[in-house]
Amino acid sequence: MDVAEFDYHLPPELIAQEPSADRASARLLHLSRASGAIEDRRISELPELLRSGDLLVVNDTQVFPARLLGRRPTGGAAECLLIGKVDPPAGSETHAAEEWWEALVHPGQKLKSGAQIVLDRGAVVLRAEIRERRFYGRRLIRLWTDGSTPVQAAIDTVGHVPLPPYIKRLDRPEDRKRYQTIFAARRGSIAAPTAGLHFTPALLDVLRARGVRIAAITLHVGYGTFQPVRVTQVEDHRLDAETYEIGEAAARAVREALAERRRVIAVGTTTTRALESVVRVCGGQVSPWAGSTDVFIYPGFEFRVVSGLLTNLHLPRSSLLMLVAAFGGREAMLAAYRHAVAERYRFFSYGDAMLIV
């Protein structure tokens, strides 16, 4: 299958640079899986589109300020995007107060092994040392602080919200709240599970009053969410593994919904990947599980758990678009995206949403 089959024309001005005025005011494109029919709605109308007994599964991961801006000893600007915490290399001399991370760094050509970066804000100083070059611009780095401030606390102080690269502005203090879902409880993501950004406590109250049930699982979103598809054939693409966890209560809620033939509505592609992964590693059952998944979902995939999907509008040729095309049908999905462009929907992380049921 050719990656070009998942392309579409998107005028740049439709890429949302700011969140909607309030979370539930975003537009909602409702796509019928059965007929391909399209309706233009609002997120606030979601309770009208779901049924009593539907199980809405959300991702409770929390974004941390993974973008670090600093300077080299020469005074030049430098930047790190923390991708994931790792164990120190075998044989390395390490100290209790330091951490090792995989990161993207800029300017990569000037930050060779041994180079250091100073990242500070006020009295808090965080230092980084490049220790190893890795593929696709990645580096192994060592982080430590001046003084007694733990590395995690220093990251929270000096770090910036890791807004996606298609948002062409610096983060602002309000992004710390707005680029975080109301479900966020477990730190670990460098990108928000954006379908969850549309929910408010008031909307949840209405959904529950309508008989919609809600369960939370965790998948920590990594750099793979932005990773371009560099191959020409879809089947040749590989996703980075992301860690996920499904607790007993959520697993039981999903099992009961499936047994009673109630719909399981995944809020986001991350939730979808976690649910469709766990059923494959647990012998066809949704059981409590903690691990990692690199499952890549594209047309031809057999969905065993998810029967509805709430998601944002995704980049052309992206693995996320391939996932929603697998769920809703490629032709129907591309038709829906053409409709969204014609109707001037707002795209990507801070944009509008789509409900496929």
Secondary structure, 3 states (H helix, E strand, C coil): CEHHHHCCCCCHHHECCCCCCCHHHCEEEEECCCCCCEEEEEHHHHHHHCCCCCEEEEECEEECCCEEEEECCCCCEEEEEEEEEECCCCCCCCCCCCEEEEEEEECCCCCCCCCEEEEEECCEEEEEEEEEECHHHEEEEEEEECCCCCHHHHHHHHCECCCCCCCCCCCCCCHHHHCCCCCCCEEEECCCCHHHHHCCHHHHHHHHHCCCEEEEEEECCCHHHCCCCCCCEHHHCCCCCEEEEECHHHHHHHHHHHHCCCCEEEECHHHHHHHHHHHHHCCCCCCCEEEEECCCCCCCCCCCCCCEEEEECCCCCCHHHHHHHHHHCHHHHHHHHHHHHHCCCCECCCCCEEEEC
